[in-house]
């Protein structure tokens, strides 16, 4: 009983770290620009398909193409911000929402056109291997995915803390007017931010492809999941996104195992409602 | 109402009356297909009105109106199939249930100063929570769905909302017209002005003695109630209910498109939006069929691109632009 529970919790924790990385991208975008990226899950699924295609055609392990995909997603995000999204920074939330819902619709149906509705699994040679650690059995793919997620998240945290660009972006988030006054190129920094957000998504989607089958129907669920995690963890808090991801991962795993898999997200939403009511700024958020 | 009427130029008055007349007489020449498109236009105009009250007037973004739609639809349909309570009575039970849900969410959110994106997320969370709950609620058929008997032409029972397309056509037209009149009246009422004040500047509104919380709760009460009535129509028009469809976030999104495209916070925006959007989708389907294309995704892609273009070029919606160019408002407006 306890060994099984422990197993379930740890598996959820590993998946949760990948969720956390995805949510981190959202947190960065919202925290800096206040743009609600309602196409977040859609981009995640695009990354999953990218990993799938590279695996099927070139037989490349998703862990190898992780960084290239993240780099390409950075480029996509940079260009999107420069062209489509920048005019919407500072505009009303519902306007951003409509723009990104439109974009999400295009992405999901584009995927549907190209790949069809079927789920696409990546069958790695080690897909069903696991490590035995004490009483626990850890899926190899989940362990790799969690390590990958942690590494990317850590890189991002270090970037924001120690590089000049990272510090400048934080300055924009803290005080936009001040940042503009001291001569920061806000437009450029915003584009970099959106690029970084999407790089997170690219990495998270690639890792996700190893533990879940890519399918267009996942997109909306992931968008909601990312928002749930970010709100629970606290908007603008990068550590909060990871903690929120772990919480949701574990709660999903427990609910899926002990109650019913189809009811697992009900508990995530219940958690969201409780957090919003008791602590609207999120677990790690500073203020609202 | 009289205020809106007074502020409309003679062109606007003529256009509104002509439009109503055309819709009243449309069934004389329209075939079943065209009628079904028009039913959708009225349905979305009506639901757009309901949502617009909360977002356009009171300034609170709800992305979970599918909750009230679904509660209305499920309450009336289940009352009929399980207890034989007809929809004309059932609607009066559906309204308080949906209104209570709306007021609970509003109370929860606004009490704790949850606004903007946070409030929108709260509404999504409740809608999704309810969707999954209904997916497992055995008495209403869980995920397998809740069904009404198929509607034969002969089985015209207007008192049970069963009948041919004409019944639904005039019912939907009546809903849309009543919704428009109600919104026009509210817009000119003291409550309507309080909403606008709260939307534009909550602090200033509070300073002049407006109870923000109460104004918002009133908007939620009316909006959720109206949406529930739309839900009853939905249930008896489609005659099958699945939690994954009725409570889906896609439903919430689809019903907010018309007012946003038409013009938020305007009385005629939801109508204009519904008239633009619904036939657009339908025409596209027809066009693709005639070209021999059978790819369901293409239509949605075009839809998405249209949304992005309209929101980029006309962020305030089509109606204000249209009214200006057709000189439908009085010059002073």
Contacts between the chains, C-beta under 8 A, distances in Angstrom:
chain1	res1	chain2	res2	distance
A	30	B	117	7.9
A	36	B	117	5.7
A	84	B	308	7.5
A	87	B	312	6.9
A	91	B	315	6.8
A	92	B	315	7.8
A	93	B	61	6.1
A	93	B	116	6.0
A	93	B	117	5.8
A	93	B	120	7.4
A	94	B	55	6.8
A	94	B	61	5.7
A	94	B	256	7.9
A	94	B	260	6.3
A	94	B	264	7.2
A	95	B	311	5.7
A	95	B	315	5.2
A	97	B	61	7.8
A	97	B	63	7.7
A	97	B	120	7.9
A	98	B	257	7.6
A	98	B	260	5.6
A	98	B	307	5.7
A	98	B	308	7.9
A	98	B	311	4.4
A	99	B	307	7.6
A	99	B	308	5.7
A	99	B	311	5.2
A	99	B	312	7.0
A	101	B	253	6.0
A	101	B	304	7.7
A	101	B	307	6.8
A	102	B	303	7.9
A	102	B	304	4.3
A	102	B	305	6.9
A	102	B	306	7.6
A	102	B	307	3.5
A	102	B	308	3.9
A	102	B	311	7.0
A	103	B	304	6.8
A	103	B	308	6.4
A	104	B	304	7.4
A	105	B	300	5.4
A	105	B	301	7.1
A	105	B	303	6.2
A	105	B	304	3.3
A	105	B	307	7.3
A	106	B	300	7.9
A	106	B	301	5.1
A	106	B	304	4.0
A	106	B	305	6.2
A	106	B	308	7.7
A	108	B	300	7.7
A	109	B	296	7.9
A	109	B	297	3.6
A	109	B	298	7.5
A	109	B	300	4.1
A	109	B	301	4.8
A	109	B	304	7.1
A	110	B	297	6.9
A	110	B	301	6.3
A	112	B	296	7.4
A	112	B	297	4.3
A	113	B	295	5.7
A	113	B	297	4.1
A	113	B	298	6.9
A	113	B	301	7.6
A	220	B	249	6.6
A	220	B	250	7.6
A	224	B	124	6.7
A	224	B	128	6.7
A	224	B	249	7.1
A	227	B	121	5.8
A	227	B	124	7.7
A	228	B	121	7.7
A	228	B	125	7.3
A	231	B	118	7.0
A	231	B	121	5.6
A	260	B	136	7.3
A	262	B	132	7.2
A	262	B	135	6.5
A	262	B	136	7.4
A	262	B	143	7.7
A	263	B	132	5.9
A	263	B	135	7.9
A	263	B	136	6.4
A	265	B	128	7.0
A	265	B	132	6.4
A	266	B	128	7.9
A	266	B	129	5.9
A	266	B	132	4.1
A	266	B	133	6.8
A	269	B	125	4.5
A	269	B	126	7.7
A	269	B	128	5.1
A	269	B	129	4.3
A	269	B	132	7.6
A	270	B	129	6.3
A	272	B	121	7.1
A	272	B	122	7.9
A	272	B	125	4.7
A	273	B	108	7.8
A	273	B	122	6.8
A	273	B	125	5.2
A	273	B	126	6.9
A	273	B	129	7.0
A	276	B	108	8.0
A	276	B	109	7.6
A	276	B	112	7.8
A	276	B	114	5.9
A	276	B	118	6.4
A	276	B	121	7.0
A	276	B	122	5.3
A	276	B	125	7.4
A	277	B	108	5.6
A	277	B	112	6.0
A	277	B	114	7.8
A	280	B	112	5.9
A	280	B	113	7.3
A	280	B	114	5.2
A	280	B	118	6.0
A	288	B	113	7.3
A	288	B	118	7.7
